[in-house]
Amino acid sequence: MWRKRNVSKLEQTLPRGSWFDDAPKLSEREDIGDLVIAVSQLEADLTGILGRSSRELPPGLRVVDAQFAEVDDELRRIDPEVDTERLRFYVEELRAAYKEYVAERTTGG
């Protein structure tokens, strides 16, 4: 009998592909290239911590924390005229799911 694997909120929140795949107008803007790169790297770093052993997890968490800081910095630099509301909501969803994942992995739930 197959056992259903529990899927974390983080796994459910991460898109299949880049978030920007569903936001082509935003991703095509030349003035936010660094933000696109930072968010894509954040998605990759978050994917990279999934399933890590307890011993391997702390270095991965440091990388993710640093990448969240970089995304936050890039979001602060964006012209207020650029509509980034959906992206900001997505980053906050990722942050909440990440915190939940860390709590589950480091304290057992």
C-alpha positions in Angstrom: 0.0 0.0 0.0 1.3 3.4 -0.9 1.8 5.9 1.9 0.8 9.5 1.1 3.7 11.8 1.7 3.0 14.9 3.7 3.6 18.0 1.6 4.8 21.1 3.4 3.1 24.5 2.9 6.4 25.6 1.5 6.3 22.9 -1.2 2.7 23.9 -2.0 3.5 27.6 -2.2 6.5 27.3 -4.5 5.4 27.4 -8.2 6.3 24.9 -10.8 8.7 27.2 -12.7 9.2 30.9 -11.9 6.5 33.1 -10.4 7.3 35.5 -13.2 6.0 33.0 -15.8 2.5 34.2 -14.9 3.5 37.9 -14.8 5.1 38.5 -18.2 4.5 42.3 -18.3 6.3 42.6 -15.0 9.2 40.3 -15.9 9.8 42.0 -19.2 10.5 45.4 -17.5 14.2 46.2 -17.9 14.3 48.3 -14.8 13.5 45.3 -12.4 16.0 42.8 -13.8 17.8 42.5 -10.5 14.5 41.9 -8.7 13.6 39.1 -11.2 17.0 37.5 -10.5 16.7 37.8 -6.8 13.2 36.3 -6.6 14.2 33.4 -9.0 17.3 32.8 -6.8 15.0 32.8 -3.7 12.8 30.2 -5.3 15.8 28.0 -6.1 17.2 28.4 -2.6 13.9 27.5 -1.0 13.6 24.4 -3.2 17.2 23.5 -2.2 16.4 23.3 1.5 13.5 20.9 1.0 14.4 17.4 2.2 17.8 18.4 3.6 19.0 16.4 6.5 19.0 18.1 10.0 22.8 18.5 9.7 22.6 20.1 6.2 19.6 22.4 7.0 21.3 25.2 9.0 23.7 26.3 6.2 20.7 26.2 3.8 18.6 28.4 6.1 21.4 31.0 6.2 21.4 31.1 2.4 17.6 31.5 2.3 17.6 34.2 5.0 20.2 36.2 3.0 18.2 35.8 -0.2 15.0 37.1 1.5 17.0 40.1 2.6 18.2 40.7 -1.0 14.7 40.4 -2.3 13.5 42.9 0.3 16.3 45.3 -0.7 15.4 45.0 -4.4 11.7 45.6 -3.6 12.6 48.8 -1.7 14.5 50.0 -4.8 11.6 49.6 -7.2 9.9 52.7 -8.5 6.6 53.2 -6.6 4.8 53.5 -9.9 5.5 49.9 -10.7 2.7 47.6 -9.7 4.4 45.0 -7.5 1.4 44.2 -5.2 1.0 40.6 -6.4 4.8 40.0 -6.2 5.0 41.4 -2.7 2.1 39.2 -1.6 3.8 36.2 -3.1 7.1 37.0 -1.3 5.2 37.3 2.0 3.4 33.9 1.3 6.9 32.3 0.7 8.2 33.9 3.9 5.3 32.6 6.0 5.6 29.1 4.5 9.3 29.2 5.0 8.9 30.1 8.7 6.4 27.3 9.1 8.8 24.8 7.4 11.7 25.9 9.7 9.6 25.6 12.8 8.5 22.1 11.7 12.0 21.0 11.0 13.8 22.5 13.9 11.2 22.0 16.7 9.3 19.1 15.4 6.2 21.1 14.7 
